[in-house]
């Protein structure tokens, strides 16, 4: 057994942890979790305790093996249950007494989602981003902000290109308040309709207010569950986000997946040139933005330049932030992620 001596108990404390790679429902995303899990672990609150990390096969299952310098505390262990790319956690023992291992001792992370996980997975629609990747993006933004150790139920998440709402449902499931802006009114209406049907079927408390915003669009306010989690859906132009989500307190995190249907870089550059300063103006100081995009036609250096041209966002480009590019399918040959933080004013 790998361990360190604990003076209080007189025993060795286990310091090798195995994190099982989350299973994939689709062969299309077969390698996604294996690619992203080591990065998520290193950036999580547990990451500061990791001395070494590698990927191993045991009993036909794939694990991230983490050798820890110190025993993690309860907060760090609880956070394990909120990770996206790993699904089960174990202390690793090479032997137990006279019996040769390896032996795996289950760890109970102690995290319970605020809403059932199928709140995220039930709804299917064309162009939906893989739910596990969306969850990873939410965690990545949180871990990269000044609110990494905060509970999700104290945070607010904004998706300025919210599509069918996967980011919003993921953040709600974790416990955050959420707001989303989507230009396609039909998508927003269908998302609002889905929420109404879902909460009714699940017998989740829900209060709804619908508003027409003059010359801007339509907005739905949902208050969900006993904890009254807030969900704001707005149909409108993302460059008008400040007006569209007025009344929703400044988000701590911005998480979005750029549309993949843009075949030429011009429209994407124009969108980001107009929208990024607006998004940055909405962030709470110390907050972070995680943005994913198809990088085959739009290089990482160009994306970083656009993000930092706002003059307010600082891109995190050291390892592992610069190692997250991955293939999705034959259409999305390379997807990358840029993470930026809004530093508090000195």
C-alpha positions as CSV (number, residue, x, y, z in Angstrom):
1,X,0.0,0.0,0.0
2,X,1.3,3.5,-0.9
3,X,1.0,5.7,2.2
4,X,2.3,8.2,4.6
5,X,2.5,7.8,8.4
6,X,-0.4,9.4,10.3
7,X,0.9,10.4,13.8
8,X,-2.6,10.7,15.3
9,X,-3.7,7.2,14.4
10,X,-0.3,5.5,14.2
11,X,-1.4,4.1,10.8
12,X,-0.3,4.7,7.2
13,X,-2.8,6.9,5.4
14,X,-3.6,5.8,1.9
15,X,-2.3,8.2,-0.7
16,X,-3.0,6.5,-4.0
17,X,-6.4,7.2,-5.5
18,X,-8.0,5.6,-8.5
19,X,-10.7,7.5,-10.5
20,X,-12.6,5.4,-12.9
21,X,-13.1,6.9,-16.3
22,X,-16.8,7.6,-16.9
23,X,-18.4,5.2,-19.4
24,X,-19.6,6.6,-22.7
25,X,-23.1,6.0,-24.0
26,X,-21.9,6.7,-27.6
27,X,-19.0,5.2,-29.5
28,X,-18.7,8.7,-31.1
29,X,-17.3,10.0,-27.8
30,X,-15.4,6.9,-26.8
31,X,-12.1,8.6,-26.0
32,X,-13.5,11.9,-24.7
33,X,-13.5,11.1,-21.0
34,X,-10.1,9.5,-21.2
35,X,-8.7,12.6,-22.8
36,X,-10.3,15.1,-20.4
37,X,-10.3,13.2,-17.1
38,X,-6.6,13.9,-16.2
39,X,-7.0,17.6,-16.9
40,X,-10.2,17.8,-14.8
41,X,-8.5,16.1,-11.9
42,X,-5.4,18.3,-12.0
43,X,-7.5,21.5,-12.1
44,X,-10.0,20.3,-9.4
45,X,-9.5,21.1,-5.7
46,X,-7.8,17.7,-5.4
47,X,-5.2,18.8,-7.9
48,X,-3.0,20.5,-5.4
49,X,-2.4,17.2,-3.6
50,X,-1.5,15.2,-6.8
51,X,2.2,14.3,-7.1
52,X,1.8,12.1,-10.2
53,X,-1.0,11.0,-12.4
54,X,-1.2,8.3,-15.1
55,X,-3.9,6.2,-16.9
56,X,-4.0,2.5,-16.1
57,X,-6.1,-0.6,-16.9
58,X,-7.3,-2.8,-14.1
59,X,-9.7,-5.7,-14.5
60,X,-10.7,-4.4,-18.0
61,X,-11.6,-0.9,-16.6
62,X,-9.7,2.4,-17.2
63,X,-8.6,4.5,-14.3
64,X,-6.7,7.7,-13.6
65,X,-4.2,6.7,-10.9
66,X,-3.3,9.7,-8.7
67,X,-0.4,9.5,-6.2
68,X,-1.2,12.1,-3.6
69,X,1.3,14.0,-1.5
70,X,-1.1,14.4,1.4
71,X,-4.5,13.0,2.4
72,X,-7.3,15.1,0.8
73,X,-9.7,16.8,3.1
74,X,-13.5,16.4,3.1
75,X,-14.1,19.3,0.8
76,X,-11.7,17.9,-1.8
77,X,-13.3,14.4,-1.5
78,X,-16.8,15.9,-1.8
79,X,-15.8,17.6,-5.1
80,X,-14.9,14.3,-6.6
81,X,-18.6,13.5,-6.9
82,X,-19.1,16.6,-9.0
83,X,-16.5,15.6,-11.7
84,X,-17.7,14.9,-15.2
85,X,-15.1,12.6,-16.8
86,X,-14.8,10.1,-13.9
87,X,-17.6,8.2,-12.3
88,X,-16.3,6.1,-9.3
89,X,-13.4,6.6,-6.9
90,X,-11.3,4.1,-4.9
91,X,-8.3,4.0,-2.5
92,X,-5.7,1.7,-4.1
93,X,-4.0,-1.0,-1.9
94,X,-1.2,-3.1,-3.3
95,X,-1.8,-5.7,-0.6
96,X,-3.9,-6.3,2.5
97,X,-1.9,-8.2,5.1
98,X,-0.8,-11.5,3.5
99,X,-3.0,-11.1,0.5
100,X,-1.5,-9.6,-2.7
101,X,-3.7,-7.1,-4.5
102,X,-4.4,-4.8,-6.0
103,X,-7.4,-4.1,-3.9
104,X,-9.8,-1.1,-4.4
105,X,-11.6,0.5,-1.5
106,X,-14.6,2.5,-2.6
107,X,-14.8,6.2,-1.6
108,X,-18.1,7.9,-1.0
109,X,-17.8,11.4,-2.3
110,X,-20.9,12.6,-0.6
111,X,-22.3,14.8,-3.4
112,X,-26.0,14.8,-4.2
113,X,-27.3,16.6,-7.3
114,X,-29.9,19.3,-6.8
115,X,-32.0,17.9,-9.6
116,X,-32.1,14.3,-11.1
117,X,-29.2,13.8,-13.6
118,X,-31.8,12.9,-16.3
119,X,-32.8,16.6,-16.2
120,X,-29.7,16.9,-18.4
121,X,-29.9,13.7,-20.4
122,X,-33.6,13.3,-21.2
123,X,-34.0,16.0,-23.8
124,X,-32.7,15.1,-27.2
125,X,-32.3,17.5,-30.1
126,X,-30.3,18.1,-33.2
127,X,-26.9,19.6,-32.5
128,X,-27.0,18.8,-28.8
129,X,-23.5,19.0,-27.2
130,X,-22.4,15.8,-25.3
131,X,-23.7,16.2,-21.8
132,X,-20.5,15.0,-20.2
133,X,-18.5,17.5,-22.2
134,X,-20.9,20.3,-21.1
135,X,-20.4,19.2,-17.4
136,X,-16.7,19.3,-17.9
137,X,-16.9,22.8,-19.3
138,X,-18.9,23.9,-16.2
139,X,-16.3,22.4,-13.9
140,X,-13.4,23.8,-15.9
141,X,-14.8,27.4,-15.5
142,X,-15.4,26.9,-11.8
143,X,-12.0,25.5,-11.1
144,X,-10.4,28.3,-13.1
145,X,-12.2,31.1,-11.2
146,X,-11.6,32.6,-7.8
147,X,-14.7,30.6,-6.7
148,X,-13.1,27.2,-7.1
149,X,-13.8,26.2,-3.5
150,X,-17.3,27.7,-3.4
151,X,-20.4,25.5,-3.4
152,X,-22.3,25.3,-6.6
153,X,-25.5,26.6,-4.9
154,X,-23.7,29.9,-4.3
155,X,-22.8,30.4,-8.0
156,X,-24.5,31.8,-11.1
157,X,-23.8,30.5,-14.6
158,X,-24.6,32.3,-17.9
159,X,-24.6,30.7,-21.3
160,X,-24.8,33.5,-24.0
161,X,-25.4,31.0,-26.8
162,X,-27.6,28.5,-25.0
163,X,-29.2,26.6,-27.8
164,X,-31.4,23.9,-26.3
165,X,-30.3,24.5,-22.8
166,X,-27.8,21.7,-22.0
167,X,-25.4,24.0,-20.2
168,X,-28.3,25.5,-18.2
169,X,-29.7,22.1,-17.2
170,X,-26.2,20.9,-16.2
171,X,-25.5,23.9,-14.0
172,X,-28.9,23.6,-12.4
173,X,-28.3,19.9,-11.7
174,X,-25.1,20.9,-9.9
175,X,-27.0,23.5,-7.9
176,X,-26.3,26.9,-9.6
177,X,-28.6,29.6,-10.7
178,X,-28.6,30.0,-14.5
179,X,-29.4,32.3,-17.3
180,X,-29.2,31.8,-21.1
181,X,-29.6,33.8,-24.2
182,X,-30.5,32.2,-27.6
183,X,-31.3,33.9,-30.9
184,X,-33.6,31.1,-32.1
185,X,-37.0,31.8,-30.5
186,X,-38.3,28.4,-31.3
187,X,-35.4,26.8,-29.5
188,X,-36.1,28.9,-26.4
189,X,-39.8,28.2,-26.5
190,X,-39.2,24.5,-26.8
191,X,-36.7,24.6,-23.9
192,X,-39.2,26.4,-21.7
193,X,-41.9,23.8,-22.7
194,X,-39.5,21.0,-21.8
195,X,-38.9,22.5,-18.3
196,X,-42.6,22.8,-17.7
197,X,-43.3,19.2,-18.7
198,X,-40.3,17.9,-16.8
199,X,-41.0,19.5,-13.5
200,X,-44.6,18.5,-13.7
201,X,-43.7,14.8,-14.3
202,X,-41.1,14.9,-11.5
203,X,-43.3,16.8,-9.1
204,X,-40.7,19.5,-8.7
205,X,-42.0,22.9,-7.3
206,X,-42.0,25.5,-10.0
207,X,-43.0,29.1,-10.4
208,X,-43.0,30.7,-13.9
209,X,-43.1,34.3,-15.2
210,X,-43.2,35.1,-18.9
211,X,-42.2,38.6,-20.2
212,X,-42.1,40.3,-23.5
213,X,-39.1,42.7,-23.8
214,X,-39.9,45.6,-26.1
215,X,-37.6,45.4,-29.2
216,X,-35.5,42.8,-27.5
217,X,-37.3,39.4,-27.3
218,X,-39.1,37.2,-24.9
219,X,-38.0,36.0,-21.4
220,X,-39.0,33.2,-19.1
221,X,-38.2,33.2,-15.4
222,X,-38.3,29.9,-13.6
223,X,-38.0,29.3,-9.8
224,X,-37.3,25.6,-9.4
225,X,-37.4,23.2,-6.5
226,X,-37.5,23.7,-2.8
227,X,-34.3,25.8,-2.9
228,X,-35.9,28.1,-5.5
229,X,-33.0,27.8,-8.1
230,X,-33.3,30.5,-10.7
231,X,-33.4,29.8,-14.4
232,X,-33.8,32.6,-16.9
233,X,-34.3,31.8,-20.6
234,X,-34.3,34.7,-23.1
235,X,-34.9,34.8,-26.8
236,X,-32.8,37.5,-28.4
237,X,-29.4,38.7,-29.7
238,X,-26.5,37.8,-27.5
239,X,-24.9,41.2,-28.1
240,X,-27.8,42.5,-26.1
241,X,-27.2,40.1,-23.2
242,X,-26.9,42.9,-20.7
243,X,-30.5,44.0,-21.3
244,X,-31.8,40.5,-21.9
245,X,-30.8,39.1,-18.5
246,X,-31.2,42.4,-16.6
247,X,-32.3,41.5,-13.1
248,X,-30.2,38.3,-13.0
249,X,-27.2,39.1,-10.8
250,X,-23.7,39.1,-12.3
251,X,-22.7,35.6,-13.2
252,X,-19.6,34.0,-11.7
253,X,-19.1,31.8,-14.7
254,X,-19.8,32.0,-18.4
255,X,-19.9,28.7,-20.2
256,X,-20.7,28.2,-23.9
257,X,-20.1,26.0,-26.9
258,X,-19.8,28.0,-30.1
259,X,-22.0,26.9,-33.0
260,X,-20.3,24.5,-35.3
261,X,-22.4,25.2,-38.4
262,X,-20.4,28.4,-39.3
263,X,-18.4,27.4,-42.4
264,X,-16.3,30.5,-42.7
265,X,-14.3,32.3,-40.1
266,X,-15.7,35.8,-41.0
267,X,-19.2,35.4,-39.3
268,X,-17.5,33.8,-36.2
269,X,-15.0,36.7,-35.9
270,X,-17.8,39.2,-36.3
271,X,-19.9,37.5,-33.6
272,X,-17.1,37.3,-31.1
273,X,-15.8,40.8,-31.8
274,X,-19.2,42.2,-30.9
275,X,-20.2,39.8,-28.2
276,X,-17.1,39.2,-26.1
277,X,-16.9,42.7,-24.6
278,X,-20.6,42.4,-23.6
279,X,-20.0,39.0,-22.0
280,X,-16.9,40.2,-20.2
281,X,-18.9,43.2,-18.8
282,X,-21.3,40.8,-17.2
283,X,-18.8,38.7,-15.3
284,X,-18.3,39.0,-11.6
285,X,-14.6,40.0,-10.9
286,X,-12.7,36.8,-10.3
287,X,-15.1,34.9,-12.5
288,X,-14.1,32.8,-15.5
289,X,-15.3,32.0,-19.0
290,X,-14.9,28.5,-20.7
291,X,-15.6,28.6,-24.4
292,X,-15.4,25.6,-26.8
293,X,-15.2,25.9,-30.5
294,X,-14.3,23.9,-33.7
295,X,-10.7,25.0,-34.1
296,X,-9.9,23.4,-37.5
297,X,-10.7,26.7,-39.3
298,X,-10.0,29.0,-36.4
299,X,-6.7,28.6,-34.8
300,X,-6.2,28.8,-31.0
301,X,-3.8,31.8,-31.2
302,X,-6.5,33.7,-33.1
303,X,-9.1,32.8,-30.5
304,X,-6.9,33.9,-27.7
305,X,-6.2,37.2,-29.4
306,X,-9.9,37.9,-29.8
307,X,-10.7,37.0,-26.2
308,X,-7.9,39.2,-24.8
309,X,-8.7,42.0,-27.2
310,X,-11.6,42.8,-24.8
311,X,-8.9,44.3,-22.5
312,X,-10.5,42.6,-19.5
313,X,-10.1,38.9,-19.8
314,X,-6.9,37.1,-19.1
315,X,-6.5,33.8,-21.0
316,X,-5.1,30.9,-19.0
317,X,-2.8,29.2,-21.6
318,X,-0.3,27.2,-19.5
319,X,-0.5,23.4,-19.1
320,X,-3.1,21.8,-19.0
321,X,-5.2,24.6,-20.5
322,X,-3.2,24.4,-23.8
323,X,-3.6,20.6,-24.1
324,X,-7.4,20.1,-24.3
325,X,-7.9,20.0,-28.1
326,X,-9.6,16.8,-29.1
327,X,-11.4,15.1,-32.0
328,X,-15.1,14.7,-31.8
329,X,-16.2,13.2,-35.2
330,X,-15.7,13.4,-38.9
331,X,-17.4,16.8,-39.0
332,X,-15.8,18.4,-35.8
333,X,-12.2,17.3,-36.5
334,X,-10.8,19.3,-33.7
335,X,-12.6,21.0,-30.8
336,X,-10.6,23.2,-28.5
337,X,-11.3,25.1,-25.3
338,X,-10.2,28.5,-24.2
339,X,-10.5,29.6,-20.5
340,X,-10.2,33.2,-19.4
341,X,-10.5,34.9,-16.1
342,X,-11.7,38.4,-15.2
343,X,-9.2,39.6,-12.7
344,X,-10.5,41.8,-9.9
345,X,-9.4,45.4,-10.1
346,X,-6.5,46.2,-7.8
